[in-house]
Amino acid sequence: MLLLLWNTGSDRDFARERAVRAGKRWMIPAVAAHRAFEAILTLIFTAFLLVTPFPLARDGPTAQAIASIGLWRAYPEFDAIYLAVRTEPRYPRRS
């Protein structure tokens, strides 16, 4: 979808529900695949957040557990840095 957007300047409603509502019935498999991949990726990310601390609690501070906790902690830190940089004022100042 992003490749289509980058090449043509429009995603042409590819894998969008509004395309199916507009009568493009051939788009139904693309929408279903898009939803399935979103669900799978959400489950993988949730598992990453919830399961990563367990080896540290179970096995103690092994090298593998410490490395995984380092990655686990890096995610919110990078997210916070990104949010701090990308925060845009919602209401511009009037001169």
C-alpha atoms as one frame of an Amber mdcrd trajectory, in Angstrom:
protein
   0.000   0.000   0.000   2.804   2.413   0.848   4.648   1.453  -2.324   1.540
   2.276  -4.353   1.214   5.604  -2.537   4.880   6.417  -3.056   4.860   5.550
  -6.761   1.571   7.107  -7.801   0.843   9.716  -5.136  -2.429   7.971  -4.214
  -3.227   4.641  -2.573  -6.390   4.421  -4.715  -8.262   3.073  -1.672  -6.360
  -0.206  -1.912  -7.401  -2.536   0.956  -9.767   0.104   2.343 -13.314  -0.614
   3.441 -14.564   2.507   1.737 -13.552   0.978  -1.610 -15.765  -2.033  -0.934
 -18.639   0.246   0.086 -18.116   2.161  -3.159 -18.797  -1.016  -5.137 -15.321
  -2.449  -5.750 -16.173  -6.011  -4.702 -12.828  -7.335  -5.961 -11.195  -5.425
  -3.081 -12.764  -7.699  -0.402  -9.799 -10.169  -0.278  -7.332  -7.277   0.110
  -9.390  -5.780   2.953  -9.649  -9.182   4.668  -5.898  -9.766   4.337  -5.157
  -6.285   5.664  -7.379  -6.860   8.720  -5.857 -10.305   9.336  -2.310  -8.931
   9.224  -3.283  -6.098  11.588  -4.693  -8.629  14.069  -1.607 -10.860  13.846
   0.772  -7.931  14.330  -1.252  -6.686  17.296  -0.993 -10.114  18.930   2.764
 -10.285  18.319   3.284  -6.811  19.785   1.117  -7.589  22.818   3.072 -10.793
  23.389   6.314  -8.798  23.182   5.113  -6.379  25.843   3.662  -8.985  28.207
   6.004 -11.979  27.836   9.427 -10.309  27.710   9.829  -9.738  31.497   9.085
 -13.377  32.424  12.542 -14.883  31.678  14.162 -12.344  33.998  11.756 -13.226
  36.807  12.058 -16.983  36.144  15.781 -17.455  35.437  17.313 -14.444  37.107
  19.719 -12.014  35.458  21.131 -14.154  32.631  22.732 -12.493  29.599  19.749
 -13.344  27.386  17.218 -12.028  29.898  19.140  -8.784  30.377  19.394  -8.273
  26.601  15.675  -8.843  26.136  14.822  -6.443  28.962  17.126  -3.884  27.353
  15.155  -4.134  24.104  11.902  -4.099  26.064  12.892  -0.882  27.817  14.272
   0.710  24.649  10.870   0.630  22.957   9.123   3.181  25.228  12.291   5.283
  25.420  12.521   5.626  21.634   8.789   6.250  21.527   9.137   9.061  24.071
  11.998  10.613  22.106   9.985  10.435  18.895   6.962  12.010  20.566   9.084
  14.802  21.994  10.505  15.611  18.561   7.296  15.168  16.562   4.995  17.098
  18.871   3.477  19.905  16.902   1.510  22.780  18.346  -2.194  22.287  17.765
  -3.040  25.932  17.980  -0.527  28.214  16.299   0.240  31.503  17.951  -1.375
  34.554  16.525   0.888  37.488  15.902
